Amino acid sequence: MPAKLTQSEQLLERRKNVVANGVGVFNTATAREAKGAIIIDEDGRELIDFAGGIGVVNAGHCPEPVVAAIREQAGKYLHTSFNVVTYEPYVELCERLTEILPHGEKTKAMLVSTGAEAVENAIKIARQATQRQAVLCYTGAFHGRTMMAMTLTSKINYKLNCGPFVPEVYRLPFPNFYRYGQGKDRDTFVKEELKRLHESSHNLVDPNNLAAIIIEPVQGEGGFNPVPKKYLEGLRKYCDDFGIMLIMDEIQSGFGRTGYWASWQHYDVVPDISTYAKSLGSGMPIAAIVGRAEVMDTAAPGTIGGTYIGNPVCCAAALATIQMIKDEDLNGRAMKIGGILKKHYKKMKETCSEIGDVRGMGAMVGIEFVKGGDSRQPDGELCSRILKGCSDQGLVLLSAGTFKNIIRILAPLVITEPQLEKGMQILDAVIKAEIAKNNKIEFQKI
Ligand SMILES: Cc1ncc(COP(=O)(O)O)c(C=O)c1O
């Protein structure tokens, strides 16, 4: 007789039956309810969440002030379309965003619903501001799944058979020091990568045709790779020299994750335009494009927008989220959590050649798995076994990177220390068990 399926398994079976296959399953966890850093699954099992809904719940699942703000706004009005009838939560949210994310002397903002939409609009604004067409982006980049955003995205698996892609998009290698800097010191590596950028003006795209260069200061899907500071400074100069708009995509790295509202605030390099989504709304679909006022204002009325731009309930959620990040000093919490994670896994790395690198900014921490300690030999297979093992033990985690060999930690910043500790204990035990299995396989081969 077949074993009885659990409630979670039954739900996954129903999913398989009716939900299109292309909607990826990154983890087999289910949710009945969630609070803080804990998800209760369909069988009543408590799961510790180290994935945060892909970096969306920095302020935790169902934070009380956010839920209260949503309820209050839902009782007033759900929708007018900001193009048609102006409402206060939209204007107030733009006021808050321009205060905490100043881009030069005067800053302006606009709202949409998703990260990909924010990226699309940022490019449209840059094109109108410069009257140019070309866009330069990076390997390892992820900017979303709409057509321009997908074109800017690097990983082939995300775009299989989805072309033709958008013209006038060019790509440079991301300055990933761990993977490509072998045998060099950081400064030499950065100098060479900046030289490659300058050479691109001869062999890739005329900078006088470039409307924008778009970069994630800390790559998310690409594997939690922070761009070296000197590279970002050099990129800023290149953009200034040629009148190119520098767009920073902070959709995964923003709103507390790295210990600041935006990771570019670590670098002291200010973008012309930047994009936000995910943890801005604590799970409600809201995204923002923020930029220098004179740049933002070049977009002609009607060329940017949409029916659902900045839904009032989502604006209320975002305003309450921003207030909560301030009140509970979640930026400070991110630094603390990141410190604990990095110290612990860097120590583990010392005795474990399978862990090639531990890196990140604030609480955006990645653990990269490689074969034989070689940064050019990603071990995606080991990483996927670790994710599965953690999932079986009640820890929800995600991988990242072109070769899916990096564990990325995006735990809610409200996680308690005992919860963080317990999550790390599960992860440690699974890493050790899976590495031991690897060694056994190797031993049997001999
Ligand atoms: C850096 C970055 N940009 C853009 C996006 C796309 O956002 P969305 O999935 O809301 O369209 C993502 C999503 O993971 C992201 O990480």
Ligand as a Chemical Component Dictionary entry (heavy atoms), coordinates in Angstrom:
data_LIG
# 
_chem_comp.id                   LIG 
_chem_comp.type                 NON-POLYMER 
_chem_comp.pdbx_formal_charge   0 
_chem_comp.three_letter_code    LIG 
# 
loop_
_chem_comp_atom.comp_id 
_chem_comp_atom.atom_id 
_chem_comp_atom.alt_atom_id 
_chem_comp_atom.type_symbol 
_chem_comp_atom.charge 
_chem_comp_atom.model_Cartn_x 
_chem_comp_atom.model_Cartn_y 
_chem_comp_atom.model_Cartn_z 
_chem_comp_atom.pdbx_ordinal 
LIG C1 C1 C 0 18.765 42.406 -8.250  1  
LIG C2 C2 C 0 17.378 42.066 -8.742  2  
LIG N1 N1 N 0 16.817 42.826 -9.684  3  
LIG C3 C3 C 0 15.591 42.578 -10.155 4  
LIG C4 C4 C 0 14.857 41.514 -9.684  5  
LIG C5 C5 C 0 13.489 41.237 -10.236 6  
LIG O1 O1 O 0 12.512 41.506 -9.271  7  
LIG P1 P1 P 0 11.050 40.874 -9.426  8  
LIG O2 O2 O 0 11.192 39.412 -9.256  9  
LIG O3 O3 O 0 10.252 41.553 -8.336  10 
LIG O4 O4 O 0 10.555 41.264 -10.777 11 
LIG C6 C6 C 0 15.409 40.673 -8.709  12 
LIG C7 C7 C 0 14.676 39.499 -8.216  13 
LIG O5 O5 O 0 15.204 38.579 -7.641  14 
LIG C8 C8 C 0 16.701 40.958 -8.217  15 
LIG O6 O6 O 0 17.295 40.184 -7.303  16 
# 
loop_
_chem_comp_bond.comp_id 
_chem_comp_bond.atom_id_1 
_chem_comp_bond.atom_id_2 
_chem_comp_bond.value_order 
_chem_comp_bond.pdbx_ordinal 
LIG C1 C2 SING 1  
LIG C2 N1 SING 2  
LIG C2 C8 DOUB 3  
LIG N1 C3 DOUB 4  
LIG C3 C4 SING 5  
LIG C4 C5 SING 6  
LIG C4 C6 DOUB 7  
LIG C5 O1 SING 8  
LIG O1 P1 SING 9  
LIG P1 O2 DOUB 10 
LIG P1 O3 SING 11 
LIG P1 O4 SING 12 
LIG C6 C7 SING 13 
LIG C6 C8 SING 14 
LIG C7 O5 DOUB 15 
LIG C8 O6 SING 16 
# 
